[in-house]
């Protein structure tokens, strides 16, 4: 983008151009923004250039292959953000208001999250004819980008996100699940010897970017154990299949393999002490929070996990 020295008198702000600028600023990439807006990259660049001419300031600076906001761009984004996030929120509210007999809730689920967990969380809504569900699966950053502009109502994740002035997330822990070692059923007299047998059996483990794996590796290091890692898997659905179809021992939250344990296709060898997976619901502050979302966030942890009994407190983390 170019630096402009001649300041033209501003008579009326072009909100169409401002929306294009906002989309590029949020995506951080001209090509992705053009794809999302369904226009050509050259047309999008021209629209932003016209806005820069109207403001008399460059809004972006090209650094390598990326676009970074200039000081003027950061000021413009601070004003554009509430305009268009409120607009998207209003549009969603009024659209839903035109169909009072059916309420829509839009949920993002991190792609590596346990499908059983998502299913348990949504279970109260699945048989309701007055509810419409939109469930999208993707990476955490992509889902947060959609949440930021109110095209999602909530994001489910097994990773906590930090709040800041620029990213005012509301991150709520909705469940905590113990992590277990599971595998093929064993003879009754051959119980799993924990932790000694960890070094003797092939293991299926979550990948290194998973908090469970980091805690497990630290535990093994403290115990002086060298494990035989058969496979590292970042997708819980795949980890579930490998545990079911191999003779290896898998490290998973029991909710991931709850059906296999129930039907005795797999057995829970032991619960790993002091090792948990946390599940979070991430939202942004809204003037009109969907009623269904309040109901879902108010559920007991035992119900969310599909088990009975203990009801712990739920803590706001940000």
Buried (B, 14 or more C-beta within 10 A) or exposed (E): BEEBEEEEEEEEEBEEBBBBBBBBBBBBBBEBBBBBBEBEEEEBBBBBBBBBBBBBBBBBBEEEEEBEBBEBBEBBBEEBBEEBBEBEBEEBBEEBEEEEEEBBBBBBBBBBBBBBBBEBBBEBBEEEEEBBEEEBBBEBEBBBBBBBBBBBBBBBBBBBBEBEEEEEBBBBBBBBBBBBBBBBEEEEEEEBEEBEBBBEBBBBBBBEEBBBBEBBEEBBEEEEBEBEEBBBBBBBBEBBBBBBEBEBBBBBBBBBBBEBBEEEBBBBBBBBEEBBBBBBBBBBEBEEBBEBBEEBBEBBBBBBBBBEEEEEEBEEBB
